[in-house]
Each structure stands twice: as structure tokens, then as C-alpha cells.
Amino acid sequence: MSETPLKMDGIAVDVATWDADVLVIGVYQGGEPQAAISLCGEEVAQEIRQILKAGWMRGELGEMVFLPVARQNGLRISRLLLAGMGKRESLSLESFRALGASVVKACEKSSVENAICLLALDKHNGFKHWQILETMAEGAWLGKYRYDCLQSVGKKDSPRHSMKKLWFAVQEERVARCRKLFEKVEIITKGVMLARDLGNTPGNLLTPEVLARKARELAEQWPIKTTIHSGKSLEQKGMNGILAVGQGSANPPCLIVMEYRKGGDRPVLAVVGKAVTFDSGGISLKPGAKMEEMKFDMSGGAAVFGFMQAIAEMKLPINVVGIVPSAENLPSGTAQRPGDVIKMASGLFVEVINTDAEGRLILADALHHAASFDPDVIIDLATLTGACVIALGAHASAVLGNDDILRDQLCQAGERSGERLWPMPIFQEYQEQIKSVVADIKNVGGREAGTITAACFLSRFVDEGRAWAHIDIAGTAMDLTGSRPHVPKGSVGIGVRLLCRYALKERM
């Protein structure tokens, strides 16, 4: 991740006190500057309007143009940065995230160390002032992320200029609240960066054992109790789903349990994340092309790690149990076979039709174990099905479950966090597809409705009457395009902001 942290703060609207390398001013598509341009003084404002009228920039989202400006009218700033905001009527919170990242990237490219941003002073599409601050700050931090710890060649030859401080101009009475908001957003984005780091780490460097070690490190740093179940402990608990998936690898599987209990007698939230540290498909081997991307198959578990770190650092008064089943799915003489029947921890017998449908096997044991903590709510996240990628692509994760209220709360959290969800049904008719002739159920239900039948499988391991939601992040966990400024190529760190937003509810 980025070596130099970016500090953010609010600064009162007192132009005479401002002293920075750059002043950032928003421009709508069509060349209309934001109203706060008046703070620059009439002479500077008029110069900007003439430049825009001459067509120097169109104001498209992410378009950036630097302008020199004489230090006058009390403005102790030598450069302006005109930041394209896109169409006024199309502005969204995601636009502000992208804008925050674009500003930082432009400043770093031009060796700017500190800047003052006016973008949150204007009213935009009815968004509240703090929503613009929150999302722009979030985007700015996320946009600084880099996973370059495994690179050595060329680093010294191409030094990176890192931005150090970004101020947001606000009314004086809002500065203190602005500071608290930024503190919280920074903590959450640090959780995202942890998840990104874990997701980007190659399979040879991040085995289930290494992931367990990282859970212990979290316990050393934060008030989190960590328990690792492996080997005999998994056998004693009857977690044969986890054991079966990992039995083909020299790296043994494990079940990671992280408990954060600062909520007194409040109900428990259980969050379960799939962590197959590398997925070859097992005996049902995947095609070789793009198999290297299967290091991302632990993204659900990575989200749980990032979430646990964030809530602990925020000191939230809640009770959360994070459960991460982890295994490496490889073919070998000891690997499970298609046609095998496994007795799961819950007592259900599962026929393995396809060893590449392994995620649901480890999640099933983890969901059963989650019930032992008597949670009010269970949420699981997993890169589970290729069918979800076909259905929703990279712009939304699927959410399924047994509780409409929980589903709606998560969808609202998804809209606010920018990690959108789209509901899918679990009708009883879909359960028929996973019936087995030789066992209770089978681990795949055919090509049709693959995302739904996978959720049907998981539903069989959740106690009746307990609120549960399954989030399939197969299409959103990684981004190989790099088309969004706040989302780098590789691991997205999906799920951390969503879970934090859900846990915070009205606290943020």
C-alpha cells in the first residue's frame, strides 16, 4: 500500500489565512465553474471564466487542468487546479469518490504536496455537505493505494511524488465535525487497504497458515480475541467440508475466528468470509488461462479482516464475530474427488459433484459454527459463482437471504458506501435443484440459476429463524481494468465499506 499517508482536514473559509501549493475548483461539464470561485477574487475568477469560455477544458468527470495564478487579492497560492465534475444533473456520491481520487492523482503527478479544495462549499444535486466531504475524502485515500511491495526493479529510477495534505474549505463552525468525520473515514479506508493487500498477495505468500498468522497479529494490535482451528480441532468439530477442500494441498486448511466484544449485552453480528487462498478447481481443474486470478478467491475473508480492524480502531460499541474458513484447493493424489460424499459439521451429507464448487463447502461448516455464538444476524461474503459475474458483471454484488429487512438494510448500506447490491430470490423451487440421489444435497445444482442454487446450498446450514444474508462478490472483488481512479487494478477490497456502513448505521 501507499508508503506516505495522506492527511486530511477542514479549513475555515478565510482566504487571507490560506497558504498551499494548489487551490482546487470544480467545473461542471459545459464549462460552468462552481459558485465558490468568487473566493479567488474577481480578477482571478474572471480569468478562469475566460479560460473556460475559450474551451481549455470541458469539465468532464476526472478532467484536470492546472493554471498559474499571480499571488494577489490575499490569495497566497501560486496554482489553481480546475477539476472536472461531469454533468451537474448526473452527479452521484460515486462521482465524488472518483473526483477525490482524481484530484490526488493529478496533484501527485505534478509534485503537489498540499492543496485546498473548494468543492464541498457548493450545493450539488441536493447532497448534504458532509456526504460530499465523506465521499471525496474516501476517494482520495483509496486513490493513493498501491500494491508495490514485491517490486524492486525500477523503483529508484522512477521516484513517486506523494501528496501529504489535503484541506477542505468549510464554514468555521464545521471544522471540528469535519475533522472527526475524516478520522472515521480514514480508519475505514485503512481497513479497505488491508483487504486489498491480502487479496493482492500471491498464493505462495499467503497460505491458510499465513492468513491465520495475520489474524493473530490483529489480535495483538486491537481488542480482538482470535482462535484458530486446524488439524485435530477441525476433525473434532466435524468440519469435514473445510478438511475435504484442503486435503489435496500440502498447506493445511484452518478456521479463523475473531471476536470483538465491546457492545455489552447487545446482540451479536456474525460475519463469515470465504478465504480459498488459491483455487485451481481441484480435480475439476479450471482452464489454465487467467488461473493466476484465483489468488483473489479469498476476497470474502479479506473483507472480514478489514472490517474487524476498522470496527476495533473505531472502538464501536458492538459485538462482532468474524469467521474465516481458509483452504487451498489443489489437485493431488490426496484431493477430494467428484462423487465423494462428505458428512458436514451440521450432520448433513453432501455429494460433491464438482470440486471447483468448493467455496460453499467451507462456508457451510463456517456458517454452522457461527450459530454457536448465537448471533442475531449472519452475513457471509464470498467470490462464489461465475454465474454472478454473468448476471451482474462488475457493478453490483448479489445479495440473497432469508430476511427482507436485513436484505434492505444491506442494500441501503451498499448505495451509501458505493458497494451496490442487487437482490436475488431463493424460492423453494430452486432448492429442488440441489437434491442428491445418494446424499442429502449435492454441491451444485446445474448451470441454471447458479448463484441462486449456491445460496440455496448455504441456506441449509443456517438455523431456521436466524436472519442471514449471503453476498456473492465474484464479479466485484477484483478489477483488471483500472478504469476507476479510486479502484486500482487487482483487489478492490470489496465489502469492507459496505459492512462498516451497515454496522455504523446511524452512528456515522
Summary of the structure (lengths in Angstrom):
residues: 508
radius of gyration: 24.6
end to end distance: 25.7
largest distance: 83.0
contacts: 1862
relative contact order: 0.11
helix: 39%
strand: 23%
